[in-house]
Amino acid sequence: MIQNLIDFYHTTGFSQLNLPMLVMWGIAGVLLYLAIAKRFEPLLLVPIAFGAIIANLPTRGMITVEETTPGVYQSATFEIHTDVLETRVGEDGQVESQTLRVTEMHGGLYDFLSQGIKLELIPPLIFLGVGALTDFGPLIAMPRTLLLGAAAQAGLFLTFFSSSFLGFTSKQAASIAIIGGADGPTAIFLSNKLAPELLGAIAVAAYSYMSLVPLIQPPIMRLLTNHKERKIKMKSLREVSKLEKMIFAMIVMVLCVLLVPDATALIAMLMLGNFLRECGVTERLVKSAQNEIINVLTIFLGTSVGITMRAESFLAPATMKIILLGVVAFAVSTASGVLMAKVMNLITPKNPVNPLIGSAGVSAVPMAARVSHHEGQKYDPRNYLLMHAMGPNVAGVIGTAIAAGYFISVFSG
Amino acid sequence: MTLVPLAQLPDQPTLSEVLGFQLTGLIVVFGALATLWLVLELMGVFFRRRQAQKTIKKQPVAKARTKAAEPPAPAAPAEDGLSPVTVAAVAAAVHVALGGRPHRVVSIRASNGSTSWAAEGRREHFSSHRVR
């Protein structure tokens, strides 16, 4: 009787639980707390955290392939990694048989879902939705804010430097650096291409910091600006016609693809979504891109990323370094944007920009712009910076995609 | 400083290689966005001019419309006891309601005893639902 119970216990998942798994439950709990109680990027952190819990349970048919009868594995798609132990070659020089030892076996539901990341489908499709949701009008009305978006990419390159000297390979360093761009889909796209082994840690760091924008950015903004600068009122933006917005989408796509062809998937989908929005005759497609497509993909992207957070790969010293480097990248990007705004004011003092909008150069849309607006209102409640801050904010999206294209062009060859 | 050519950065680069790589990257990002800035400025100049020309063309018509939309004169309010502010507000409302079509306000009267407002309310209410 007792032996039966012991045998039964060994068939349950309880017998396979271990301490690292429990630690990962704790980490997932923190992410859920941030998402639900603090409302920090809940649309992404909830699926990521839930996926992380699934990844750290002794699941069946979720991450591994099920063996139906001895030696027969059934799954729509699966991947088996093996070591070749012995190879028998026939007289004609052809391989007759091989003895293999299975080292890794992927498959099941997760394998299906994660194909969207592995095949680099989901991030560009999310960009389609982002494009359909984004109004580039403020950027077109005040194009000099493109420089703020460019300056905010300085954090990426500085973090690449730091990562290289902390022992990461160049490809890994580039994947970590992109966290500074505060653009989740781009970070996933790049790390899947250059350093898939770090995908989970990079995605979690990127989305966590994006969710912590309201906590990370304001102290840096206050540190680098004085009272007078924070109260600068900017000139009203001119009205931008639909034709201008359509031409803009075409120009950005053509120019960026010509410059960095490796960023084509991201830039082209972003601008396709935006063109659909602005042309005014594809209302049904725009609605789908803005709602159904991006929502479904966000669920799959979030859980797929979460499921990569398995204890054995996530609880490693490298993850801690990535988390630290990520916050450095983010802080430097924020500071660079603010400082660039101050430099612009030195050059054109008659038409100044409020340096608080410089921090919106990181591409966490629209959270970073909202933070600039709220900070500005603290010092002058009648100062409305939101639309001005949207300029550098969307410029940051383009800038990060170009930087990612540059990294890919250097390292994927 | 010698820039590291693309696709030649090793896995463990030296300091000068990293600096060269970073500098190239910043130049690429700034170059791309600065080019976009220039293009957008040129585009802005063209579209602002176009807008200005449209405004000039529209002006005579707009003037005529304004003239037509003007209420009979401050004399009328004096007779009816309406303040100039009320007359201006009614004239503006009529102008908006008619979408700027030429018109002349000849009299302003209270709608006491009329059921027009109630009828309009009912019409709006019913038109907001699709009858199955």
HADDOCK unambig.tbl for C-alpha pairs under 7 A between the chains (distance, minus, plus):
assign (segid A and resid 140 and name CA) (segid B and resid 40 and name CA) 6.35 0.50 0.50
assign (segid A and resid 143 and name CA) (segid B and resid 37 and name CA) 5.17 0.50 0.50
assign (segid A and resid 143 and name CA) (segid B and resid 40 and name CA) 6.18 0.50 0.50
assign (segid A and resid 143 and name CA) (segid B and resid 41 and name CA) 6.70 0.50 0.50
assign (segid A and resid 144 and name CA) (segid B and resid 37 and name CA) 5.97 0.50 0.50
assign (segid A and resid 146 and name CA) (segid B and resid 33 and name CA) 5.88 0.50 0.50
assign (segid A and resid 146 and name CA) (segid B and resid 37 and name CA) 6.37 0.50 0.50
assign (segid A and resid 147 and name CA) (segid B and resid 33 and name CA) 6.71 0.50 0.50
assign (segid A and resid 147 and name CA) (segid B and resid 34 and name CA) 6.73 0.50 0.50
assign (segid A and resid 150 and name CA) (segid B and resid 29 and name CA) 6.14 0.50 0.50
assign (segid A and resid 150 and name CA) (segid B and resid 30 and name CA) 5.49 0.50 0.50
assign (segid A and resid 150 and name CA) (segid B and resid 33 and name CA) 6.50 0.50 0.50
assign (segid A and resid 154 and name CA) (segid B and resid 26 and name CA) 6.99 0.50 0.50
assign (segid A and resid 157 and name CA) (segid B and resid 22 and name CA) 5.47 0.50 0.50
assign (segid A and resid 161 and name CA) (segid B and resid 18 and name CA) 6.40 0.50 0.50
assign (segid A and resid 169 and name CA) (segid B and resid 11 and name CA) 4.90 0.50 0.50
assign (segid A and resid 169 and name CA) (segid B and resid 12 and name CA) 5.84 0.50 0.50
assign (segid A and resid 170 and name CA) (segid B and resid 10 and name CA) 6.96 0.50 0.50
assign (segid A and resid 170 and name CA) (segid B and resid 11 and name CA) 4.85 0.50 0.50
assign (segid A and resid 170 and name CA) (segid B and resid 12 and name CA) 6.39 0.50 0.50
assign (segid A and resid 399 and name CA) (segid B and resid 29 and name CA) 6.23 0.50 0.50
assign (segid A and resid 402 and name CA) (segid B and resid 29 and name CA) 6.28 0.50 0.50
assign (segid A and resid 403 and name CA) (segid B and resid 25 and name CA) 6.91 0.50 0.50
assign (segid A and resid 403 and name CA) (segid B and resid 29 and name CA) 6.19 0.50 0.50
assign (segid A and resid 406 and name CA) (segid B and resid 25 and name CA) 6.64 0.50 0.50
assign (segid A and resid 409 and name CA) (segid B and resid 7 and name CA) 6.90 0.50 0.50
assign (segid A and resid 410 and name CA) (segid B and resid 6 and name CA) 4.96 0.50 0.50
assign (segid A and resid 410 and name CA) (segid B and resid 7 and name CA) 4.20 0.50 0.50
assign (segid A and resid 411 and name CA) (segid B and resid 7 and name CA) 5.74 0.50 0.50
assign (segid A and resid 413 and name CA) (segid B and resid 7 and name CA) 5.81 0.50 0.50
